[in-house]
């Protein structure tokens, strides 16, 4: 069932339940809530998504790394950034849940395989709107 004409508040509640949300008709750009997770401190140094200085500082604390309460925006293609809604998005009532079938349970990969194998890239200049 397709859920449309949602307020921002209701759309974010759907994201909290694991749904993908977007503005009406914009299926290429969507928002999701990252699954909260813990990275054991002994794996922090192997994470490809953290700069070296951050790894050293976090590893030096001797604590696990906790990802919580992060919302992400996926742009056309595969670009992902943090989601910081605009004033327009906060006031909009045309949010919707993207209607996808439930994939069912997916077996998690072993932790050693989930720390990332990304290749660092140079920061891109912000595209003009």
N, C-alpha and C positions, 0 to 999 in steps of 0.2 A: 504494500500500500504506500502510495506517495504522500508525503506530508509537505504541504505548501503553505504559503502565507503566514509564516511564523515570525514572531518578534525575535529580536536578537537574543533576548533572555531565553525564550523557548528553544531556539536553535542551539544555544550553548548547553542547555540541559540535554538535548539529543546528542551533542558531541561528547558529553560526559558519559553517556551510555554506550559510546563506541560507534556512533553514527558519523557519517561524512556529511558535512553541511556546505551549502553554497547559496549564493544569491540566485534568484529565479533565472533560469536560462543560462547560467554560467557554470557549466559542468566541468570545464577545463581547469577552473580555479576553485579549489575547495579547502575546507578547514577541517582539522581533526585534532583530537586530544591525544597526545603521546601517552603511551601506556607507562604508568609509573614503574620504575625499575631500580634495582640496586646493582652497581658494579662493584664487585669486591675490590678492596684497596690494592691487592696484589696484581690486579689486571689493569689498573689505571695507566701504568706506563706503556701498555700495549695498545691503548686506544688511539686510533688514527684521527679521530675527530677533535682532539684537544691539542692546542699548541704545546710545545715542549716545556715552556716555563709554567704553564698551568698544571701539566702532569707532575712536575717536580714539586710544586707547592702542595697540590692535593695529596700526592703520595707521601710527602713529608709529614702530613697530619696523622697518618696511620689509621685513617678512617675510610669506610666505604663511601662511594659516591652515590647519591640518591637523586634520581630524576623524578620530579613531581610537578604537577600542575602546569604543564607546558602545552600550549596550543600552537599548532603549526599550520601554515598556509602552503598549499602545493599549487604551483603555477603550471600553466600549460607546459607540457614536457615533463620534467621531473625536478624542477627547482623547488626546494623547500626552505622556508624562512620561518622565523617566529611570527606569530599572528598578533598584531596590534591593530585592533579595529579602528577605523576612522569614525568621525562623528556621524557621517552619513550611514555607515554600516550599523552603528549603535541605534540609530533612529529607524532603520529600515524595517518594514513588515513584509518583505518579500523573500525571506530566508526559506530554505527548504532542505529536507533531508534527501540525499541522493538515494534513490531506490535501487539497492543491490541485494541479491540473495545472500542469506547468511551462509558463510563458508563452512560453518561447523567448527569443531575443535581442530586446531592446528598444533601439531607437536612442536614444542619449542626446541630450538637448536641448542647444543651444548654451549655453556657460557664461553668457552674458549673460542668458539666460532662466531660469537656475537659482539666482540669488541671492535670490529670494523677492519676493513682492509682498504679503506679509502686512500686516495692519493691527494695530498694537499694541493690546493689550487690557489693561485694568486687572487686576491679580492678583485672583483669586477667593479668597474665604475657604475654607479647607479644609473639605471636607464631613465630617461626623461619620460614623463607621462604625457 
